Amino acid sequence: MTGNLFENSAGGRSGAGEWVTAHCDGGSRGNPGPSGYGAVITDGGGQVVARLSEFLGIQTNNFAEYSGLLAVLKWALEHGQRRVRVVSDSELMVKQMKGVYKVASPGLRPLWEEAKGLARKLDGFEMSHTLRGGNKEADKLANDAMDRGMGKGREQGTGNREQSDGTKGPREQGSAVGADAYAKPPKPGQNAPKQPRQVIEGYVKDGVVHLLEGELPDGIFVKVVRE
């Protein structure tokens, strides 16, 4: 699934004059829970020019996905890259950016509007969907960010963005959370607290329920209420 979004006819060749490709990913452990994004950006020859990774604090999976996209767009504009292809395993985000799906979530709409605005500043912008297997390095960078924020990596709660040159910028959003904030789930046989009921909005297409935001783990029971 590919498409050319926000192509500016007046924009000529600028910066490096070539397309860069960014694989980006975001994740949340708990949804909402400790979250982070990762992105790897390559030039036209396939050489890595930047790796981005940031812990976002407690956020949803979709918030993290959009944060990764925004980080890529901001990096491109800051570094004079005027043509960007973005590859993401978030089908929801890709279709929202293409206008196929509406953005109903009030938490995502500001991020979507910011991403559209940044993309329009480029001379060329394309976005395509891939399965998770095609986004392995970005997925690893996102998990590395979450590990750092949870105190599992070299640094605890840095919340910084790492770039390919090893430098780190100030945290743009989110907050560091100590490792003791994430209690381990009870072992089998122990009394676990009852999970609160969770309401997730979605819509039905071709007999399949599509969630507008959030994810549901396998093996749980759900109740669908028609509005």
Secondary structure, DSSP 8 states (H G I E B T S, - for coil): ---EES--TT----TTSSEEEEEEEEEESSSSEEEEEEEEEE-TTS-EEEEEEEEEEEE-HHHHHHHHHHHHHHHHHHTT--EEEEEES-HHHHHHHTTSS----TTTHHHHHHHHHHHHTSSEEEEEE--GGGGHHHHHHHHHHHHHHTT-SSSSS---EE-TTS-EE---S-----GGGS-----TTS-----------EEEETTEEEESS----TT--------
